[in-house]
Amino acid sequence: MEKYAADLAKLKELLQTADNFGDIVKYFFDHLGDDPTFIKLSKPAKHPLVRKTLQHVAASLFKQEVTVTNLLLLKLSKSQFYHGACFIQGRPVNILYFEDIDMGIVCAASTYPYMLYTRFTCYRLKDLDRNSIFKAGSHSIN
């Protein structure tokens, strides 16, 4: 995990500040996503908030109700970083999410050669201990 600390910090900074959302996803794949050791350190995980947010954000991207299929969400061990992929409306989609800042990005294939990106933040609406209610917020660039 220490090996990836600097790259995760840079990715988190890009997620929060980048104007070009493609730069965020490119950085992930150039520095982390293609590293077999990084992938081995990531284990399958379930995160209802991420799944619900993905559904909400994808509906906004595709401007219709959508179904998320074949979601494979991975959590990097000893971190609060999740990454994964799925299909929405038959299109491949990637998601990156930092739980500690409740922020992530969705990248969806569009009409060749274009991609759709949405950076999102989840806001806590009401504190009910373990039963907290969240609402996804998003800003899109097509």
N, C-alpha and C positions, 0 to 999 in steps of 0.2 A: 504493500500500500504506500509506503514512504516513497517508493520509486515514482509513483504517479502524483504525488502531492502537488508539485509545481504545475504540472499540466492540468490537474483538476482546478487549481486556483486560477489559472489563466482562463480556462473554459468558463468558470463561474463569473469571472470579470467580464468576459466577452458577452455572456448571456445577459448581464445586467446593463451593459453599455453600448454594445455594437449597434450601429445603424444598419449595417448590411447583415441580415439574419443568415445568409448563406455562409458568411465567415465563421459563424458559431459552429455550424454543422461540419464545415470543412475542417476546422481545427480539431473537432472531436475525432473524425475519421483519420486525419493525418497523424495525430499524436497518440490516440488511445484505441479507437475502434478497430484498427487493423493489427493490434498487438495481441498475439495469442495468449500471452501470460495475463494481460489485463482481462481478457475474456474468461480465462480459467478462474480468475479471482472473483468473477461475477457469478452469482447464483440466482436461479429462478426465484421470483418474488411475486407476491400479490399485494397490490396497493389500491384499494377501492377508490381513493381520491384521484389517483392518476388515471384509472380507467374511466371514471365519470368525467373528469376534465377532458380527457382525450375525446370522448364521445361529444361533449359540448363544443370543443374547439373545432373538431372535424365537421360538425353540422354547420358551424359558421363558415368554415373554409369552402365547403361544397354547396352551401346555401340550400340545404335540405336535411331532413332527418337521415341519419346514417347508422350503419351497423358496423361495429368493430369486430373483426374476426381474426383468429389465429394470433392473438396478442401474446408475445413472448417478452415479458418484462424481467430484466436482470437488475440485481442490486450489487454494487461493488462492495465486497466484504469490508467491514470496519469503516464504513463511510455512510453518508446520507445521499449518495448519488445513485440514481436509477437510469437505465438506458434500455431501449428495446425497439421492437418493430411489430407491425401488424399489417393487416389489409383493411382498407376502408373503401367501399364502393369498388372493390377489385383493384385498387391502387396500393402500391407499397407505401408504407408510412413509417417514419422513425420518430422516436420521442426521447428526449433527454430531460431529466428532472433532478433538481437539487432540493431535497426535503427540508434542509435547514433554512433555506430562504423561500421555500414554497414557490419556486419559479422554474419554468422549463420552456422547451421549444418543441414544436411539432413541425416535421418536414414531410410533405406529401408530394408524390409524383403527380404532375399535371400533364397537360398536352405536351408531347415532346417538342422541344428540349427543356421545358419549363418546370419549375418546382414551386410549390406553395409553402410558405413559412408562416408560423404564428408563434410569437413569444407570449407566454401566459404567466400570470401570477394568481395564486389562490389566496383568497381573503377569508379569515375567520369571521363569521357573522355572529356566532353565539358560543360562549364557552360552556360546554356541558361535560367537562372532563373528557373521558374517552369517547363520548358520543358527540363531539363537536360537529357543527354544521359548517360546511365550506361552500363557497361560491367561486366558480372559475371566472376570471376576467381575462380578456385577451385583446391584443392589438395585432392586426393583420397587415401584411404587405403581400400583394399578389404580383 
